[in-house]
């Protein structure tokens, strides 16, 4: 049998029984002219996946080109089609006034400040606290920078502040739909528009606000019970390391060490009731979750509402790889930034790691920049 016979494949073919060259040629000539992509180990909707990716790229480029064309038309026409009362009195181009309105809307979405976590003698030893303290501090710093830049743009358009080279370059980037370099404080997909970046940044700040408020109101020990969107952190690998350090530290009296801890992963559509670390909104590509296990799917992607991470002490009598497949975890849909791998339970024995590799099954921590539908 040369091709799998599961429901997701287009059938099966038998390898030729002969061993001569002529017999193989005859066998090849009898194959149908059109085959399903599954015959090559690809999903049957492989063309759709490529078209969606190409469409998203074309959409982003079109938005940027449209902004450039609009700017050139305004310069060439001298804004002749604009009513006199809508022009800016100091002669600044109309696109600056439009940018001011957009910037004002962005400022309404962003909080004025972000409270940081305060270090104390009792919390500085906690790995979870140290991780979130760094994350929130970095988020607060970037939020302050972005708000300062946006406020400067408004003042400059209103004629209340002198233009600088930095703000001029930033305004040009925003008008073109490009994320300014001073704002790129973490890894983002190539070609991400500034509108997509703002939306993603707002969600990140919201999570940092929850972390900061939880620590302030309930204490640092409550941080480990939060459901965390790992894609909204600046350092996803650091979160995994911090959870491992925390478990080793809590079981230090029992002789547990970092080196002998193994990670167990369970996925669920319902909020877990145990004490495991919970990660939310992970995207699964090429498969779907059924009763806590993954199986191949024609859907391009699906969301995993809850992923539980539990660190256990290694037991040489347990085969941790049994009935598991190792799935790579990437930062976003471009799969340029590999983070780590997780062992998940397959729904059927035929779903091996080789099958998952051929089908491109993977996990994504962030869905920013995608236009995909599950």
HELIX and SHEET records of a PDB file:
HELIX    1   1 UNK A   21  UNK A   29  1                                   9    
HELIX    2   2 UNK A   37  UNK A   40  5                                   4    
HELIX    3   3 UNK A   46  UNK A   77  1                                  32    
HELIX    4   4 UNK A   84  UNK A   86  5                                   3    
HELIX    5   5 UNK A   94  UNK A  109  1                                  16    
HELIX    6   6 UNK A  127  UNK A  157  1                                  31    
HELIX    7   7 UNK A  165  UNK A  176  1                                  12    
HELIX    8   8 UNK A  181  UNK A  183  5                                   3    
HELIX    9   9 UNK A  194  UNK A  218  1                                  25    
HELIX   10  10 UNK A  220  UNK A  225  5                                   6    
HELIX   11  11 UNK A  230  UNK A  232  5                                   3    
HELIX   12  12 UNK A  236  UNK A  250  1                                  15    
HELIX   13  13 UNK A  252  UNK A  254  5                                   3    
HELIX   14  14 UNK A  258  UNK A  260  5                                   3    
HELIX   15  15 UNK A  353  UNK A  359  1                                   7    
SHEET    1   A 4 UNK A 227  UNK A 228  0                                        
SHEET    2   A 4 UNK A 277  UNK A 290  1                                        
SHEET    3   A 4 UNK A 293  UNK A 313 -1                                        
SHEET    4   A 4 UNK A 261  UNK A 268 -1                                        
SHEET    1   B 5 UNK A 227  UNK A 228  0                                        
SHEET    2   B 5 UNK A 277  UNK A 290  1                                        
SHEET    3   B 5 UNK A 362  UNK A 364 -1                                        
SHEET    4   B 5 UNK A 325  UNK A 330  1                                        
SHEET    5   B 5 UNK A 338  UNK A 344 -1                                        
END                                                                             
